[in-house]
Amino acid sequence: MVQPEAVAAAIRQLLPDAQVQVEDLTGGGDHLQVHVVSEQFRDLSRVKQHQLVYGALKQELASEAIHALALQTSCPT
């Protein structure tokens, strides 16, 4: 189980300008929906954007503290 704020902090460590919203979908802390908005995503494919976020959460994903991750990424408008 991982706390939503810890997920947001891990993402902000890699993407300091990121606006991050984390929702625990089941209440167990291991099925999360995350929306990340960052200028650093500009000109990157969706795959590259997601790879950046996965990189920020690699420890949580590898340990299965996060079992399922629904991810949305975008640039600021």
N, CA, C and O atoms as CSV, one atom per row, in Angstrom:
chain,resi,resn,atom,element,x,y,z
A,1,MET,N,N,0.844,-1.187,0.000
A,1,MET,CA,C,0.000,0.000,0.000
A,1,MET,C,C,0.882,1.242,0.000
A,1,MET,O,O,1.893,1.306,0.700
A,2,VAL,N,N,0.488,2.203,-0.782
A,2,VAL,CA,C,1.215,3.462,-0.870
A,2,VAL,C,C,0.223,4.616,-0.704
A,2,VAL,O,O,-0.911,4.547,-1.179
A,3,GLN,N,N,0.655,5.648,-0.040
A,3,GLN,CA,C,-0.212,6.811,0.196
A,3,GLN,C,C,-0.239,7.694,-1.048
A,3,GLN,O,O,0.798,7.893,-1.681
A,4,PRO,N,N,-1.392,8.222,-1.406
A,4,PRO,CA,C,-1.483,9.083,-2.591
A,4,PRO,C,C,-0.494,10.251,-2.577
A,4,PRO,O,O,0.068,10.595,-3.617
A,5,GLU,N,N,-0.280,10.853,-1.426
A,5,GLU,CA,C,0.663,11.982,-1.375
A,5,GLU,C,C,2.095,11.528,-1.640
A,5,GLU,O,O,2.882,12.294,-2.196
A,6,ALA,N,N,2.452,10.309,-1.259
A,6,ALA,CA,C,3.786,9.786,-1.547
A,6,ALA,C,C,3.968,9.583,-3.051
A,6,ALA,O,O,5.055,9.806,-3.584
A,7,VAL,N,N,2.910,9.164,-3.729
A,7,VAL,CA,C,2.952,9.003,-5.185
A,7,VAL,C,C,3.146,10.372,-5.835
A,7,VAL,O,O,3.995,10.529,-6.713
A,8,ALA,N,N,2.374,11.345,-5.414
A,8,ALA,CA,C,2.495,12.695,-5.963
A,8,ALA,C,C,3.891,13.262,-5.715
A,8,ALA,O,O,4.464,13.899,-6.599
A,9,ALA,N,N,4.441,13.039,-4.531
A,9,ALA,CA,C,5.774,13.544,-4.204
A,9,ALA,C,C,6.841,12.892,-5.071
A,9,ALA,O,O,7.774,13.567,-5.509
A,10,ALA,N,N,6.722,11.596,-5.326
A,10,ALA,CA,C,7.687,10.899,-6.169
A,10,ALA,C,C,7.657,11.447,-7.590
A,10,ALA,O,O,8.703,11.601,-8.220
A,11,ILE,N,N,6.475,11.738,-8.092
A,11,ILE,CA,C,6.350,12.293,-9.443
A,11,ILE,C,C,6.912,13.708,-9.483
A,11,ILE,O,O,7.607,14.072,-10.431
A,12,ARG,N,N,6.620,14.502,-8.470
A,12,ARG,CA,C,7.126,15.886,-8.430
A,12,ARG,C,C,8.643,15.936,-8.262
A,12,ARG,O,O,9.277,16.915,-8.655
A,13,GLN,N,N,9.219,14.903,-7.689
A,13,GLN,CA,C,10.672,14.877,-7.552
A,13,GLN,C,C,11.322,14.808,-8.938
A,13,GLN,O,O,12.353,15.438,-9.175
A,14,LEU,N,N,10.720,14.045,-9.848
A,14,LEU,CA,C,11.244,13.936,-11.209
A,14,LEU,C,C,10.753,15.078,-12.097
A,14,LEU,O,O,11.485,15.551,-12.966
A,15,LEU,N,N,9.525,15.517,-11.879
A,15,LEU,CA,C,8.899,16.577,-12.676
A,15,LEU,C,C,8.467,17.701,-11.737
A,15,LEU,O,O,7.291,17.777,-11.381
A,16,PRO,N,N,9.389,18.572,-11.330
A,16,PRO,CA,C,9.090,19.565,-10.288
A,16,PRO,C,C,7.915,20.492,-10.593
A,16,PRO,O,O,7.262,20.984,-9.673
A,17,ASP,N,N,7.642,20.734,-11.877
A,17,ASP,CA,C,6.552,21.646,-12.228
A,17,ASP,C,C,5.198,20.947,-12.292
A,17,ASP,O,O,4.182,21.591,-12.553
A,18,ALA,N,N,5.174,19.647,-12.059
A,18,ALA,CA,C,3.965,18.853,-12.288
A,18,ALA,C,C,2.830,19.208,-11.330
A,18,ALA,O,O,3.030,19.452,-10.140
A,19,GLN,N,N,1.632,19.226,-11.910
A,19,GLN,CA,C,0.399,19.254,-11.133
A,19,GLN,C,C,-0.080,17.808,-11.124
A,19,GLN,O,O,-0.325,17.224,-12.180
A,20,VAL,N,N,-0.211,17.237,-9.945
A,20,VAL,CA,C,-0.501,15.812,-9.823
A,20,VAL,C,C,-1.763,15.605,-9.005
A,20,VAL,O,O,-1.921,16.167,-7.922
A,21,GLN,N,N,-2.660,14.788,-9.545
A,21,GLN,CA,C,-3.852,14.365,-8.813
A,21,GLN,C,C,-3.817,12.852,-8.719
A,21,GLN,O,O,-3.674,12.165,-9.731
A,22,VAL,N,N,-3.946,12.331,-7.509
A,22,VAL,CA,C,-3.919,10.886,-7.284
A,22,VAL,C,C,-5.221,10.482,-6.607
A,22,VAL,O,O,-5.630,11.067,-5.604
A,23,GLU,N,N,-5.858,9.473,-7.177
A,23,GLU,CA,C,-7.093,8.950,-6.597
A,23,GLU,C,C,-6.904,7.462,-6.317
A,23,GLU,O,O,-6.505,6.699,-7.197
A,24,ASP,N,N,-7.193,7.064,-5.091
A,24,ASP,CA,C,-7.163,5.651,-4.703
A,24,ASP,C,C,-8.503,5.049,-5.120
A,24,ASP,O,O,-9.541,5.389,-4.553
A,25,LEU,N,N,-8.483,4.165,-6.099
A,25,LEU,CA,C,-9.720,3.651,-6.678
A,25,LEU,C,C,-10.428,2.615,-5.820
A,25,LEU,O,O,-11.642,2.449,-5.938
A,26,THR,N,N,-9.696,1.911,-4.956
A,26,THR,CA,C,-10.306,0.830,-4.185
A,26,THR,C,C,-10.240,1.029,-2.682
A,26,THR,O,O,-10.868,0.282,-1.931
A,27,GLY,N,N,-9.490,2.024,-2.232
A,27,GLY,CA,C,-9.318,2.237,-0.801
A,27,GLY,C,C,-8.185,1.419,-0.211
A,27,GLY,O,O,-7.866,1.560,0.969
A,28,GLY,N,N,-7.576,0.569,-1.016
A,28,GLY,CA,C,-6.475,-0.260,-0.539
A,28,GLY,C,C,-5.103,0.308,-0.819
A,28,GLY,O,O,-4.103,-0.240,-0.355
A,29,GLY,N,N,-5.031,1.397,-1.569
A,29,GLY,CA,C,-3.762,2.055,-1.837
A,29,GLY,C,C,-2.928,1.416,-2.934
A,29,GLY,O,O,-1.806,1.857,-3.183
A,30,ASP,N,N,-3.449,0.385,-3.599
A,30,ASP,CA,C,-2.638,-0.258,-4.633
A,30,ASP,C,C,-3.248,-0.162,-6.031
A,30,ASP,O,O,-2.619,-0.591,-6.998
A,31,HIS,N,N,-4.449,0.387,-6.160
A,31,HIS,CA,C,-5.089,0.632,-7.446
A,31,HIS,C,C,-5.326,2.150,-7.531
A,31,HIS,O,O,-6.201,2.695,-6.857
A,32,LEU,N,N,-4.532,2.805,-8.367
A,32,LEU,CA,C,-4.545,4.261,-8.389
A,32,LEU,C,C,-4.875,4.807,-9.766
A,32,LEU,O,O,-4.555,4.210,-10.794
A,33,GLN,N,N,-5.527,5.963,-9.752
A,33,GLN,CA,C,-5.704,6.756,-10.962
A,33,GLN,C,C,-4.906,8.028,-10.754
A,33,GLN,O,O,-5.086,8.725,-9.755
A,34,VAL,N,N,-4.022,8.333,-11.697
A,34,VAL,CA,C,-3.127,9.480,-11.566
A,34,VAL,C,C,-3.235,10.345,-12.819
A,34,VAL,O,O,-3.193,9.842,-13.942
A,35,HIS,N,N,-3.374,11.650,-12.609
A,35,HIS,CA,C,-3.380,12.617,-13.699
A,35,HIS,C,C,-2.232,13.582,-13.451
A,35,HIS,O,O,-2.146,14.208,-12.394
A,36,VAL,N,N,-1.352,13.693,-14.441
A,36,VAL,CA,C,-0.168,14.535,-14.312
A,36,VAL,C,C,-0.166,15.560,-15.441
A,36,VAL,O,O,-0.308,15.207,-16.612
A,37,VAL,N,N,-0.003,16.830,-15.083
A,37,VAL,CA,C,0.129,17.910,-16.053
A,37,VAL,C,C,1.515,18.515,-15.854
A,37,VAL,O,O,1.855,18.956,-14.756
A,38,SER,N,N,2.320,18.533,-16.930
A,38,SER,CA,C,3.675,19.064,-16.827
A,38,SER,C,C,4.112,19.657,-18.157
A,38,SER,O,O,3.841,19.093,-19.217
A,39,GLU,N,N,4.782,20.786,-18.095
A,39,GLU,CA,C,5.356,21.399,-19.289
A,39,GLU,C,C,6.429,20.490,-19.891
A,39,GLU,O,O,6.688,20.554,-21.092
A,40,GLN,N,N,7.040,19.664,-19.086
A,40,GLN,CA,C,8.095,18.771,-19.577
A,40,GLN,C,C,7.558,17.705,-20.538
A,40,GLN,O,O,8.341,17.024,-21.200
A,41,PHE,N,N,6.256,17.558,-20.617
A,41,PHE,CA,C,5.658,16.608,-21.551
A,41,PHE,C,C,5.545,17.176,-22.966
A,41,PHE,O,O,5.305,16.432,-23.916
A,42,ARG,N,N,5.718,18.492,-23.108
A,42,ARG,CA,C,5.533,19.125,-24.411
A,42,ARG,C,C,6.467,18.487,-25.442
A,42,ARG,O,O,7.649,18.270,-25.172
A,43,ASP,N,N,5.936,18.200,-26.592
A,43,ASP,CA,C,6.658,17.604,-27.727
A,43,ASP,C,C,7.060,16.151,-27.491
A,43,ASP,O,O,7.824,15.595,-28.280
A,44,LEU,N,N,6.569,15.529,-26.431
A,44,LEU,CA,C,6.825,14.104,-26.202
A,44,LEU,C,C,5.589,13.303,-26.587
A,44,LEU,O,O,4.460,13.762,-26.414
A,45,SER,N,N,5.811,12.109,-27.108
A,45,SER,CA,C,4.684,11.227,-27.391
A,45,SER,C,C,4.028,10.811,-26.075
A,45,SER,O,O,4.628,10.933,-25.007
A,46,ARG,N,N,2.819,10.329,-26.163
A,46,ARG,CA,C,2.117,9.855,-24.964
A,46,ARG,C,C,2.914,8.737,-24.296
A,46,ARG,O,O,2.985,8.671,-23.069
A,47,VAL,N,N,3.505,7.867,-25.093
A,47,VAL,CA,C,4.311,6.769,-24.550
A,47,VAL,C,C,5.482,7.322,-23.742
A,47,VAL,O,O,5.745,6.848,-22.636
A,48,LYS,N,N,6.186,8.315,-24.278
A,48,LYS,CA,C,7.329,8.909,-23.565
A,48,LYS,C,C,6.868,9.616,-22.289
A,48,LYS,O,O,7.553,9.567,-21.267
A,49,GLN,N,N,5.715,10.268,-22.350
A,49,GLN,CA,C,5.178,10.922,-21.153
A,49,GLN,C,C,4.931,9.890,-20.061
A,49,GLN,O,O,5.307,10.089,-18.906
A,50,HIS,N,N,4.300,8.790,-20.438
A,50,HIS,CA,C,3.986,7.743,-19.465
A,50,HIS,C,C,5.267,7.092,-18.943
A,50,HIS,O,O,5.346,6.745,-17.765
A,51,GLN,N,N,6.264,6.924,-19.800
A,51,GLN,CA,C,7.523,6.340,-19.359
A,51,GLN,C,C,8.193,7.208,-18.301
A,51,GLN,O,O,8.801,6.685,-17.368
A,52,LEU,N,N,8.088,8.525,-18.435
A,52,LEU,CA,C,8.642,9.412,-17.405
A,52,LEU,C,C,7.974,9.168,-16.056
A,52,LEU,O,O,8.649,9.062,-15.032
A,53,VAL,N,N,6.656,9.080,-16.059
A,53,VAL,CA,C,5.919,8.868,-14.812
A,53,VAL,C,C,6.225,7.484,-14.245
A,53,VAL,O,O,6.447,7.346,-13.042
A,54,TYR,N,N,6.239,6.462,-15.095
A,54,TYR,CA,C,6.591,5.112,-14.628
A,54,TYR,C,C,7.986,5.107,-14.012
A,54,TYR,O,O,8.223,4.428,-13.013
A,55,GLY,N,N,8.914,5.865,-14.608
A,55,GLY,CA,C,10.270,5.958,-14.059
A,55,GLY,C,C,10.281,6.541,-12.659
A,55,GLY,O,O,11.058,6.113,-11.805
A,56,ALA,N,N,9.414,7.523,-12.425
A,56,ALA,CA,C,9.323,8.141,-11.094
A,56,ALA,C,C,8.762,7.170,-10.069
A,56,ALA,O,O,9.033,7.291,-8.874
A,57,LEU,N,N,7.973,6.196,-10.544
A,57,LEU,CA,C,7.300,5.253,-9.632
A,57,LEU,C,C,7.849,3.839,-9.749
A,57,LEU,O,O,7.197,2.886,-9.323
A,58,LYS,N,N,9.052,3.690,-10.327
A,58,LYS,CA,C,9.558,2.341,-10.607
A,58,LYS,C,C,9.690,1.482,-9.359
A,58,LYS,O,O,9.416,0.283,-9.418
A,59,GLN,N,N,10.093,2.042,-8.251
A,59,GLN,CA,C,10.235,1.259,-7.018
A,59,GLN,C,C,8.862,0.764,-6.533
A,59,GLN,O,O,8.715,-0.398,-6.156
A,60,GLU,N,N,7.869,1.647,-6.548
A,60,GLU,CA,C,6.534,1.274,-6.091
A,60,GLU,C,C,5.896,0.231,-7.010
A,60,GLU,O,O,5.180,-0.659,-6.550
A,61,LEU,N,N,6.162,0.350,-8.314
A,61,LEU,CA,C,5.626,-0.613,-9.266
A,61,LEU,C,C,6.344,-1.959,-9.151
A,61,LEU,O,O,5.702,-3.008,-9.198
A,62,ALA,N,N,7.667,-1.933,-9.002
A,62,ALA,CA,C,8.447,-3.178,-8.910
A,62,ALA,C,C,8.100,-3.970,-7.657
A,62,ALA,O,O,8.064,-5.200,-7.688
A,63,SER,N,N,7.845,-3.272,-6.561
A,63,SER,CA,C,7.522,-3.950,-5.305
A,63,SER,C,C,6.039,-4.337,-5.232
A,63,SER,O,O,5.605,-4.989,-4.283
A,64,GLU,N,N,5.278,-3.931,-6.236
A,64,GLU,CA,C,3.838,-4.137,-6.305
A,64,GLU,C,C,3.073,-3.401,-5.207
A,64,GLU,O,O,1.940,-3.759,-4.885
A,65,ALA,N,N,3.700,-2.366,-4.632
A,65,ALA,CA,C,2.958,-1.480,-3.736
A,65,ALA,C,C,1.847,-0.802,-4.546
A,65,ALA,O,O,0.765,-0.519,-4.032
A,66,ILE,N,N,2.146,-0.551,-5.829
A,66,ILE,CA,C,1.119,-0.127,-6.780
A,66,ILE,C,C,0.876,-1.309,-7.695
A,66,ILE,O,O,1.762,-1.715,-8.448
A,67,HIS,N,N,-0.309,-1.853,-7.631
A,67,HIS,CA,C,-0.660,-3.028,-8.432
A,67,HIS,C,C,-1.254,-2.625,-9.777
A,67,HIS,O,O,-0.993,-3.273,-10.791
A,68,ALA,N,N,-2.050,-1.560,-9.789
A,68,ALA,CA,C,-2.688,-1.077,-11.015
A,68,ALA,C,C,-2.610,0.440,-11.044
A,68,ALA,O,O,-2.857,1.112,-10.043
A,69,LEU,N,N,-2.261,0.967,-12.215
A,69,LEU,CA,C,-2.092,2.407,-12.361
A,69,LEU,C,C,-2.794,2.869,-13.630
A,69,LEU,O,O,-2.382,2.524,-14.738
A,70,ALA,N,N,-3.856,3.651,-13.463
A,70,ALA,CA,C,-4.524,4.297,-14.586
A,70,ALA,C,C,-3.898,5.685,-14.695
A,70,ALA,O,O,-3.984,6.483,-13.761
A,71,LEU,N,N,-3.271,5.969,-15.828
A,71,LEU,CA,C,-2.452,7.163,-15.951
A,71,LEU,C,C,-2.938,8.059,-17.085
A,71,LEU,O,O,-3.176,7.599,-18.202
A,72,GLN,N,N,-3.080,9.337,-16.781
A,72,GLN,CA,C,-3.382,10.356,-17.784
A,72,GLN,C,C,-2.315,11.421,-17.676
A,72,GLN,O,O,-2.000,11.889,-16.582
A,73,THR,N,N,-1.755,11.806,-18.818
A,73,THR,CA,C,-0.737,12.854,-18.831
A,73,THR,C,C,-1.134,13.919,-19.846
A,73,THR,O,O,-1.793,13.631,-20.845
A,74,SER,N,N,-0.721,15.152,-19.571
A,74,SER,CA,C,-0.993,16.246,-20.508
A,74,SER,C,C,-0.060,17.421,-20.220
A,74,SER,O,O,0.616,17.482,-19.193
A,75,CYS,N,N,-0.056,18.344,-21.169
A,75,CYS,CA,C,0.701,19.594,-21.012
A,75,CYS,C,C,-0.258,20.669,-20.535
A,75,CYS,O,O,-1.464,20.569,-20.763
A,76,PRO,N,N,0.263,21.695,-19.877
A,76,PRO,CA,C,-0.600,22.803,-19.473
A,76,PRO,C,C,-1.134,23.517,-20.705
A,76,PRO,O,O,-0.469,23.577,-21.739
A,77,THR,N,N,-2.324,24.050,-20.587
A,77,THR,CA,C,-2.917,24.778,-21.714
A,77,THR,C,C,-2.733,26.258,-21.573
A,77,THR,O,O,-3.173,27.019,-22.435
